[in-house]
Amino acid sequence: MPAVAAWLIEAESPATRVLLRADTLDITSPRGLSLWWDEELTAPCTIEYRACVVVAGGPCDRLSDLNSFCMATEPRPGAAPRPPMAGMAARGGRFAESYRLQCYYLGYGGNHNTTTRFRRYDGDTLAVADASRRPAILVEHTDAAHLLRPNHWYSVRIDIGADGRVCHHIDGELIADYLDPQPLRRGWFAFRTTWSHTRLTAFAVTPQAPGSR
């Protein structure tokens, strides 16, 4: 299982490169990539990081997909959920296989930088092959103000509340606010992208004090 620092690499292409340069991960992914933080998260908590999609003329320099999975587990019928890293080999970095996960998903600048969408995945394995079973879009933006800019360093903050409220902030703006009637209280985080050159730094997970937001 390849790793860089505390990150585990689930990559669709063997040409994927994740390099640690000083305090920054430099990520080149010709195809799908899920980069898993190897520590379980417990609500309430706040996840913060800075990220940039590099567009400088390289073969993977496509402006798209600054995405994330949050509070992810892999459900199993009749058994306790397991860490998503246990299924990395089976998923192989392929996006459709990610519907096996139960998690919160934000696709920022997805679909060739035409949509920003928030969903809650429910771990329905049949959704891998059947698009009609895939989870509903809970929040969607398609305007330019909520899509990616090249070579811009984004400040990302995700608040997971004890009450089941999930808030995604990009550069200080609240872009997705969802109150989950069946909250995901434990799980793992992954940075997700495909066919891109991205950089990631200043990643931190901070427990929230009781009653805080």
Secondary structure, DSSP 8 states (H G I E B T S, - for coil): --EETTEEEEES-TT-EEEEETTEEEEEEEEEEEEEESS-EESSEEEEEEEEE--SS-TT-----EEEEEEEEEEETTEEEE-GGGGHHHHTT-GGGGGGSEEEEEEEEHHHHTEEEEEEEE--GGGGT-GGGS----EEE-SGGGS--TT--EEEEEEE-TTSEEEEEETTEEEEEEE-SS---EEEEEEEEEEEEEEEEEEEEEE--TT--
